[in-house]
Amino acid sequence: MKRKTWLLVTANVILISLTASQLRSQPAYTTGTWVKTGGPIGGLGYDVRHSFENLDKWYVTDAWGGIFLSEDRGLHWQGINEGITTRKGADGIPVFCVAVDPHNSDLVWVGTELTGKIYKSINGGETWTEKSVGISDTLMPLSFRGITIDPVDSGILFAMAEIGSPAWHPSGEAVNGIELDLTMGIVYKSTDGGEHWREVWRGNNLARYCLINPQNTQEMYVSTGIFDRESANTDVGVGFAGGVGILKSEDGGESWRVLNQSNGLMDLYVGSLFMHPLHPDTLLAAASQNNWSAYGEDFTGGIYMTTNGGEQWQKLSDEEELFTVVEYCICDPNIAYAVSNVALYRSEDAGFTWNRFNRPNGTWGPPGVIAGLPIDMLCDPEDPLRIMVNNYLGGNYLSLDGGLSWQIASDGYTGSLIKALTVSKRDPALVYSGSRSGVFYSKNGGKNWFGMANPPEGLPAKFNEIATMVSNPFNDQSLLAVAMDYPGVLYSYDGGGSWEATEILIGFEKMKFSPADGNILYAFAGNRTFITIPENIPPDNELEILFGLYRSPDEGIHWDQIESDQVKGKCIATFGLDPLDSDIIYVSMCNGAMLKSYDGGNTWEAIGNGLPVIPALTIEASKTNPLTLYAGLGYKNPMMGQGLYKSVDGGNSWARLTAGLEPEGLILDIALDPENDSVVYIADNYNGVFVTVNGGTTWQKLNEGIDHRAANVLAISADGSVLYLGTEGGGVYRLGEVSATPTHISINEYGSNDISVSPGFPNPFTETTTLNFTVLNRADIQISICNSMGQLVKTLVNQPYNPGHYSVQWNGTNNSGSVVQDGIYLMNIRAGNQSQSVKISHIK
């Protein structure tokens, strides 16, 4: 692989140099309350519905974020969860399904995931009241996947649900088929407006949609199954897919018969079902399952259609794709849609023939986004070409042209599970995030988010389920990411505009750039999920041979496994890096041992006097005093917190910090104020964010404005004025204001550069500092040093350069050769009509 410089950038940028007093703003903890950015997209989306009386009002659900309301047909959203008290995890709001009463749109119903609750609103979602009388409290986990109101009588409702295997299997534990939970299903009916419920069906697969014939409400259909569950009657040993199919009742749901293979329905995992709005005997179905649809000789999944009330079904698609959504447009029933994992289909003859739309790489969705599996959709009730699709990995995608093009329509709506977060060192408004739904960036402090999932050409178009992502502290356009769906490391040198694959096939759990050297990264592997066995390792070799610590000397292009027996092939819990010396590494082993290396991992010594024999989940060192370290201890599986510890002697000895902290807080990340190491923030996955202003002596909660306190990850700006929080189910929050005028100004964001530079390092420096720069087009380059008054101190470069990667050093002397005084100097770089300035601090 051709080596690339780690400074390659595609944006023309001018850096505005500020004095030290101008740079230092208020610390983030003093700036008020947290702002929920409402992004990026993500979570576990499920249903999207509209009001029948006000067609501008749309609802969408998320199994982490709850229910959201839009009053402009999906362009902007706000959470409406008051009164929904059931929780998943620390504080996830597990709303799965929603239904709007067609007779009175103020009546809205929701059902929850895992917790088996039903809630009713009588004011369009402003407040909610639980209506779960008659719902079993012993069939847990119980997830409601659909609610239907009788088209004639609002007092009659049906609620369809999934019974997880721990509730029905004799072992009382979760049991999988090929890879997914073996589920049963249940249907409840209410005849008194949801005041009481009773069971009317139970069977071998989950129940999803209920469709009632508006011309004869005694006739109804229930779809069973979904792509990411397996049926309770599955038998892997004999290759039996199991399943139920579609239920049909002709007596108002009191009894049911099954429509299955004998009716032409060859795939019994029917994740979506939709009735023609004018001809109720005509129905479309989408059927598929992750493994079983492709198990036999013929692919069974696809689009199915019946024109005689389900007695005979015809398969209308030949593609071997996971079809998960179908829908007729109410305003024009000749227009129908079907969506799979790789394409959108549109029919203009009521579903008999279909046209396929997707991107050349076999994906669909907005720019920079690879859509997760679609789970539900809504055709605008007044425009058949305006469609919204909700996705299982979270996010709404809107098309205004019938699926030809897409845009993100999730402003204010997120249930994103943030796993990685990094903020630009030059601009607090520029932040990157990685989550289940992909990689995203925001240039305005999270107000707007944009996708960066642009997979390398020729590689699988998978860029979801992000495990870790980092940006170079010296060049925020340089990014590396690991996606669980793609083994290996992907890297970008243009801020996520394009990505390339490295040669390594190890999917690291965590990566970190050295704060002292932007070329050097460390990473560790220790999870079988991420590892692909290279060809030179025999198949019968233990995967653990690939576990351990890795080092890259060239910003992630090439990686070497650290060979020391103390870490090679061993399970690592986490690691930390010294901010001033790239060779100093701290490693916490899964067995609770703490190790330190002074030589880049060649040799190690045991440290950790005062620590219990418990692994750390995060380790951070002070940037102003590297001997000061903090470590959050705990276990990954099951997740269990064991407190926060501090060392002031480089990790040799530790003391526990307790004042103001929860005794068993699950601390997943630590952020120190770069300019004042007495100010420290911690992310507690159970209790939110805490801050200390006295180096850990006392702590206080910092949760005002946070409605999802399952804190995963923190990112702090270079001046400590802005803090970002990534949560489990609430997306990204921001504490501190970002400037309307960023600290960098883009001249021509998508134009070509002549030069790109990195801040010098080390900085501050005593003897020598190095500036790396990349010339993209031949140009006359001038690099000079000026003092804080703008007076020339020394000329370093004044000559033409061909394209390539270069470096220049300044040894702290002026043009006369004399050593300059301590202070702040500006390294000015000019290439043609472009100029940049880098602040350098010289100390003796």
N, C-alpha and C positions, 0 to 999 in steps of 0.2 A: 504493500500500500504506500502510495506517495505521501511523504510527511507534509503536513500542512502547518503553517505558523499559527500559533494560538492567538494571534492578534488580528486575524482577518475579519474585517467588518464591512458590511455593504451600505452603511448609512453615512452620509456626510455630516460631520458633527463639529461644532465649535464649542469648546469648553470655556466657560466664563470663570476666571479665577477670582476668588473672594478672599478677603482677609480672614484671619482666624476668628476675630470677633464676629464677623458677618456669618461665618460658617456655623458657629455654635448657636443652635436654637434651643428652645425649651425642651427639656427631656420629655419623652413621650408620656410618662405617667402623670405629668402636670397639665396635660392639654385637654382634659375633659373626658368624655365618654367614648366608648368604642363605636365605630361606624360599621354597620353591616353592609358590605359591598354588594350583596346579592349575587355574587358570582364566585368563581366561574361556574359554568354549567356542570351538573353532576348530581350524583345521588342514586336513587332508585325510583325513577319515574314510573307512573302507572296509568292513570286515567286522565282524559281531558274531555270536558263537557261544557255545554252552554246553557244559559238561561233561555226559557221559552218566551218570556215576556219582554226582556231587554236583551236583544241579540248581541249587544256589545259586551255583556258580562259572561266571561268564561272562567271555568274552574280547572285546576290541575292539581294532581296529588304527587306526593313523594314520600317514600317509606322512611325517610330520615327527616325531611324538612316539614312534613305535614301537608296541609291544604293551602292553596294560594288562589287569589282572585285577581282577574284582570278586568278592567272596565273599558278597554280599548281593543278587544278581540285578540289579546295575546301579546301585545307589544310591551306592556309593563305589568308587573305582578307585585302583590303584597301578601304576606302571610296572614291567614285568618284562623287562628288556632285557639282562640279563647274558649276555655271550657273543655278542651280535649286534654284530659289529664293523664292518659296512659302513655307510657314511655318505653322505648327500646334502648338498651345500653344505658349510658349515663343520662342522656336527655334527648335522644332521638324521638321525633313525633311520628309514629309509624302509620300514617294514613295511606291506605292502599287504594281504595276505590271510592268513587263519588257518584251520586245520582241526583238529578234535579227533577222535582215533581212536575210533570207536564201540565198539570191543572193549576198549580200555584207555585210559581218559581221561587217564592220566599222559603219554601220547604226544600231543604237540601239534606241529603243523607251521606254519611261516610262510614266506611268499615276499616278496621285497622289490621295491620300485619302482626302476626305472632301472638298478639294479646287477646284476640277474640272479642273486640268491642264494636258496638254500633253507636253512632252519635247522630242526633238530629238537630237541625237548625230551623228556626221559624222566622228568621230575619235575613235570609240570603247568605248566611255564613258568618255573620258578625259574632254570634255566640253559639255555643253548642251544649247539648244536654245528652247524657248517656241514655240509650234505650236498648239495653241488653238483657231484659228479663226473658228467661227461657233459653238463652244461649248457654250451652254447656260450659262450665268452668273447669271441667276435668279433661277436656280434649285439647290440651295445650302441648305444642303450639298450634293455635287455630288462627288462620289468616283469611279474612274476608276479601275475596277477589272480585266481587260484583254485587250490586244492588239494583233491583228493577222494581219500578212502580207500575201497577196495573194501569193501562192507558184509559180506562173508564172510571175506576174507583181508586182514589188516593189512599183509602184505608187498607188496600191489599198490596203487600210488598213481598218480594222474594230476596233472600240474601244467600249468595253462593260462597263456599269457603273451601279451604284446604286444611286437612288434618295432617300435621307432620308425623313422621314415623315414631317419634318418642311417645306419642299419644295412643297409638294403636298396636305397636309391635310388642310382643310379650316381653322382650328384653327391657323395655322402657327407655331404650337408647336410640339414637339416630342410626338408621340403616340405609345404605345406598344400594342402588342397582349397579349399573356399569360405573357411574360416577356421581349420580345425583340422588337426592332423597326420595325414598319410596313413600308416596303420599296416597291418602284416601281423600274423599270429598264428601261434602254434606250440603244440603239445601234446606234453608229455613223459610217458613212462611208466616206472615202476620196478617191478620184480618181486622186489626183494630188500630191501624196507623202506627204500628211499631211499638205499641205498648207491651205486647207479649209476642213471643216467637215460639214456633214448634217445628220440629224436624219433619220433613216430608220426603227426604231421600238421603241415603248414605251409600257410598259405593267405592270402587277401587281406583278412582282418580279424582283429582281436585275438580271442583265446579267453578266455572268462570262467568260466562254470560248467560242471561235468561232473556229470551225474546218472546213477546206475547203478541199474538195475532190481534190487531186492533179491531178486526171485523168479527172475531169470535174469540173472546178472551179466555175461553176454556182451553184453547189450543195454544201450546207454548213449547219452546225448545230450550234446552240447557246444553251448552258446550262443556266438555270435560277435557282436562289435560293442558299442558303448556310445554314449551320447548325445554325448559330447564328443570323439570321434575320428571321422575319416573313413577309408573303406576305401582300401586301396592301389590298387584298380581303379576308384576314382572318376574320372570325367572331367567336370570342370566345363565345359569347352568345349562339350560336346554335352548337358549337363544330365543326366548319368548318375550316379545316386547310388552305384552300386556296392554292395558288401556281399557277404555269404555266406549268412547265415541261421542255421539250426540243423544241426549235424552229427549223424548217427546211425550207430552201429556195432552190428553184430550178431555180432562176433567178438572182443570184449574190447578194442576200440580198435586193432586191427591194420589195419583198413580202414574207410573212412567214405563215406557218401553224404550229399548235401545236401538239406535240406528248405527250400524257398523259395517264390516266388510261385506256382509250379505246384501247391503244396500248400495255397495259401490264405494264406500268410504274406506279406503285402503290404509289410511293412517289415522289412528284413534286418538292422537294427541292434538285436539282441536283447540288451538289457542285463541282463535278469533271467529266470530260468527255475526253475520249482519243480514237483516231482513230487508227485502225490497220494499220501499215505502208505499208503493201502490199495489203490488202483487205479493201478498204475504206468503204464498206458496213458493216463492222464489227466494232462495237464500244463498249467500256466499259464505264459504268457510276457508280459513287458513289453517293448515295442519302441518306440524313438523315437530321433531324432537331431536335434541343434539346428537344422539347416538343411534337410536333405533330407526329413524327414517332411512338411514343408509345401511342398515344392518344386512338386509337380504339382497337378493339379486337385483331387484328393482327398487329405485328410490321412491318411497311412498309419500313423502311430503309434497305439499304444493297447494294450489288454489283449487278448491272444489265448488261445485254449483249444483243445486237442485231446483227444479221448476215444478215439482209436485209434492211439496211439503215434506221433503226428506226421504221419500220412498226410494228414489234412485238418485245417486250422486255421480257426477262426471268430473274427472280431473281435467283441468284446463291448462295446466302448465307442465312443461317438460324440464325446466331448469332444476338442478339439484341444489336448491337453496333452502334456507330456513325461513319459510313464509310464516309471519306472525301476526299480520294485521290485514283485515279487509274492511271496506266500507263503501256504501252507496252514498251519493250526495243527495240530500233531502230536496234541495232546490232544483236538481236536474238528475233524476234517477238513471238516465242513460250514462251518466258519468259515474264510474266506480274506480276504486283504488285498491291496490294490494301492495304490501311492503314486505321485503325480505331483509336479511342481514346485509345484502350487497346491492340491492336495487329497489327502485319504486316502479310499479306498474300502473298504467292508466288504461281504462277501457272506456270507449265512447259508444258502446252498443250494449250497455247494461250488464257487462261482464262476460260476454260470449268470446270476445277476442281482446288481446292485451298488447300494449306497447311498453317496452322496457326502457328505463332511464337510469343511467348511473355514470360514474366517471371512468376514464380509461383504465384506472388501476383496480377497478372492481369494487369501488366503494361509492357511497352517496353521502350527502350532507353539506353543510356550509363550508366555505374555504377554511382550511386549517383544522377541520374537525372530521374525525372518522366516527360516524354515527354508531352508537351502540345498537343492540337489537331493538327494533321498534316494538312497542308494547300496546300502543293505542293511537288513534288519530281522530281528527275532527275536520270534516269538510265544512267550510264556512256556510252557514244556512242561507246566505244570499249570493254566494259566488263560488261556483264549482271548481274554479281554478285556484282558489285560495285555500290551502290545506295546512294543517299543523299536525306534526307527528311527535308524540312523546316517546322517550326512549328509556330502556331498562337501565342503562348506565347514567341516566339523568339527562335533562335538557329537553327543551322544545325547539323544533326546527320548523320554520315557516317557509312555504313556497307560495309565490304569487302568480306562478305560471304553470300550475298543474304538475309540478315536480321537476321542471327543467333546471331550476336553480333554487338555492336554499340560503336562508339566513338564520342566525341564532335569534330566538324569540324568548329569551329567558331573563330579561332584565328584572331583577328583584326576586327571581325564582331559582333557588338552588337547594340541593340537599347534598352538596358535594363533600366527599370524604377526602380531605386534603392530606397527601402524604409527603409532599415536598413544597418548599416555599423559599424563594430567594429574592432579595431586593438589590437593586443596583447600588453600587457604592458611590456613583456620581450623581444619581438622581433618585431621591426617595419615592418619586411617583412611578418609577418603572419597577414592576414586580412580576415575577414568574411563578407559576404554580404547576404542580403535577398531581394528578388524582386518578381515580378509576376511569374518568371520562377523557383523559388525555393530558396534553400540555397546553398551557394558556399563558398569555401575558396581558398586562394592563399598563398603559402609559399615564394614567391619571389617578393613580392610587386606588384602583379597583372599581372606579365608576363604570368603566366599560372593559369587557374582557374579549380577547380574540384568540382563536385557536392557532396552534403551531404544529399540528399533526400533519406533516408533509413527509410521508415515508420515503426512504431512498428508492429510486427507480430500480426495478428488478428484484426487490425484496418483498416479502409478504406485507400487504397493506394493513398492518396491525400497529396501532399506536395508542393503545388504551392500557388501563391497569398499571399506572406508573408506580414503580417501587421507590425510585429515588431520582432526583434531578438536581444538578448544581450549575451555578454560573461562576465563571472565572472572576475572582475579586479584583483583578486588574483589567478586565475587559468584559463588560456585561453582555456583549454580543456572542460570547463564547459559552456554549451550553453543552452539557452531557446529560443523557437520560437513559434509564433502564425501564423497559416496559415488560411486564410479566408475560404478555402474549408474544413477545419476541425475544428470544435468548440473546444476550449480548448487550453491548453499549452502543448507543447512537450519539453522534455528536454534530453540533451545528456551530458554524462560525459567522452566521449572519443573523443572530437573534431569533433563531427558530424558523427563518424563512425556508431553509432547506436543511436536510439531515443526511449524514452518511453513516455507514456502519463501520465499526472497528473490526479488527481481525479476531478479537477475543469473543468467545461464546459463553463466557460466564456472565450470568445476570446478577450483578451485585445487589446486596441489600442496602448498602449505604456507600456513598462516595463523598469525598471531601477534597477540595483544593487546599493546598498549603497556603495559609495566609502570608507566608514569607516569600513564596516563589510561585508565580502563576503557571509555571510549566509542570509543577509536580502535583500529582493527585495520589491519594490512597483510597482503597476500597476494600470491603470484605465480602466474602461469599460464605454462606453457611446454611442455605436453604435449598432443599432438593427441587423445589418448584422452579428455580431460576437456572438450573444447570443443564447444559447440553454436553454430553460426553464427546470430547474431541476424538478424531479418528485414531490418534496414536495411543489412546488408552484402551486397553482390552475391555470389552463389555462386562466381563465378570468382576472388574475391579470395583471396589467400593467407591461410591460417589464422594465419600468424605475426603478422598485424596485431593479433591479440588477445593475443599474448604480452606479458609485461612485469609491471610492479608495479602493484598496486591498493591503494587506501586507502578505508577506511570511517570516517566521522566519528560514526556512531551505532550502534556495536556490531554492525555487520554487516548492517543492514537495507538500506542503500544503499551502493553502491560506485562509485568513480570510478577510471578508469585514469589513472595518472600520465603526463602528456603529454610529459615531457622526452624528447627524441630519444635520449638516452643509455640509456634503459631501455624505452621504448615499442616494441613489436614485436620486442624483443630476447629472447634466451634467457637466463634467469636460473637460476643453480644453487642459490642459497640467499640468505638475508638475515638480518641481526641488528638488534636495536633497543637504543637507549640506555635504561637503566632509569629515568632521571630526566627525560629530555626526549623527548617523543613526536615531535618533529620530526627527531631525529637517527637516520639509517638507514644501515646498512652493507649493501652488495649485492655479491655475488660473481657475475660473469657467467660464462656457459658457456665463454667464450674465455679465462678465467683472470684477467680484469681485476677489480680491487677498487675500488669506488666508495663515496663517503661523501656524504651530504646533511645539511645543517644546517637545511633549511627544508621538511621533509616531502616531499622529492622533486622540488621545483621546479628546483633546480640541484644539480649534482654536481661533485665533484672526485675526481681519481684519487689513490688512496693505495696502500699495499702495498709500500713499499720493503723489500726483503729476501725477498719472497715469490716463489716460482717461478711461471711462467705456467701455473698449474694451478688449476682452480676449487675453491672450498671447498664442502664438503657440509654444514657446520654452523658457525655463528658465534655466540658468546655473550659478553656483557659482564658484568663484575662489578657486582653491585648496590650494593656499598659503595664501589667505586672505578671509575666508568664508563670511565675511560681504559684500563683493563686489559681486554683482549680475548683470546679463544682462538679458533682456527679449525682445523678438521680438513679437510685437503685431499684431493682424490681425484676420481675419475670415476664417473659413474652407469652408463654403458653402453659397455663392460662395467665392472662395479664393480671399482674398483682404488684402494687406499689410497695416499696419498702423504704421510702424516705429520701431525704436530701443530705449530702455530705459536702464538706469543704476542706481543702488542703491549702496551706500557705507556704509549703516547702517543696513544691514540685511533685506532690503525690506521695511523699514518703509517709506522712502521717495525716490522718483525717479526723474530723469531728462532725457529729451530726448536728444539723440545724433544725430546730423545732418550733421556735417561738412564732406563733401565728400561722403555722402550717398544719394541714391535716395529717394525722399520724401515719396513715397508710396511703398517702397521695401517690398516684401513678404519674411520675414526672417523666415526660417523654422528650422534652427539649428545654434548653437553657439559653438565654440571650443576655450578654453583658453589654452595658452601655459602652461603646467604644472609647468615649472620652471621659468616663468616670466609672471605674470598676466597682465603686461602692453601690452602684445601681445595677441590680440584677433582676431579670424576669424569668419565671419558670412557667411551663405549660403543664398543668396537672390534668390528665385525661378524665379525672373524676370531678374536679372542683374548679376548673377554669384557670385563670392567670393570677399569679401572685407576684408582688414586687417587694424588694428591699432597697432601702436607700442608705443602709449602713453596713454593707458588705455581708449581709446575711444574719446579723444579730437579731433583727425582728423582721416580720413579713406581714403584709396585708393583702387582702384580696383586691383584684383589679378587674372587676367583672361588670361594671355598670355599662349597659348597652349590649351585653352578650346574652343571647337567648339559647345558644348552644355551647355549653361549657365543657364539652368533651374536647379539650385542647390537645392537638397533635403536634404542632410545629410552630416555631416563631422565626421571624426574620426582622432584623433591626437595621435602620439606615446608618450610614457612616457617621453621622453626627448625633445619633441617638434620639432624634426628634420624632421619628416615625417608627412605630412598631406594627408589624403585621402578625396576625394569628390565623393559622389554618386549623379548622375544626373537623370533627367526625360527624358530618351531616349538616353543617351550617355554612359551608364554604369558607370564605376569607373575610376577616374583620380587620379594620385599620384603627389604630390609635395615634392621633396626631394629624395635623393638616399638611397636605402637600401643596406646594406652590403652584399658582396658576401659570407662572413662568418657570419652567424647569431649569435646573442648573446646567443643562446642556440644551443647545438649540439646534434643531435639525434644519440645515439649509435646503437640502434636496433629498428627502428620505430615501427615495428609490433610485437616485442617480448613482453614478459610479464615483468612486473615490480615487484620489491620487495617493493618499496616505492614511494610515490608521496607526494610532499610538496607544501605548499603555502607560499608566502612571509608573514613575521610576520606583525601583525597589533595590535595597531596602529604603524605607522612608518612614521616619527620619534616618539619616545616615551620618556616619562619622568620617569614614575614609573615602568610600566610593559608592556612588549609586549608578544603576544601569537603567537606561531607557530602551525598550524594544519598540521597533516600529516596522510596519509593513508598507512597502510601496507597491501599489496595484497598477499604476500607469507611470511611464517614465516622466520624471518631473525634477525640477530644480528644488532641492531641499535645503532649508536653512533652519538650524537648531541653535538657539542661543540661551544664555542664562542672564536674567535680569534680577535686580534687587526689588524690594517692595515698593520703591519709588519709581520703578520702570527704567532705571538706568542700566545700561549694558555692563555686564560683569565679565562674560566670556562667550566667545563664539566657538561652538563645538563642531558644527557642520555647515558648509556652504559650497555645495557642489551638486551636479546632476546625479540621479540614481535610476538604475533600471529596476523593473519589477523584481521584488524579492523581499526577504526578511532580513532585517539588520538590527544592530544594537550599537549604542554609543554610551560611553561612560563619562561621568564628571567626578573628578577627585576633590572637589571643593576648593579649587584655586581659581584666580582671575586670569585675565589675559597676560598679566605680568608674572604669573607663576606664584603669587603669594596666596596663602590660605585665607579664605574669606572668614568673616565673623559669623558667629552663630546667628541663625535667624531663618526666615522664610524667603525662599527664592522662587522665581518663576522660570520654568523651562519652556521657552516659546518655540513652537514648531510651525514652519510655514512651508506649504507646497502649492505653488501657483497662487490662486486666490483663496486657498483654504488656510486656516490657521487654528492652532489649538494651544492651550496653555496648561501646564501641569505644575501643581504646587509641590515644592520640595523643601523639606526642613533639614538644615545642616546643624549638627551639634558636635562639639569637640569632646 
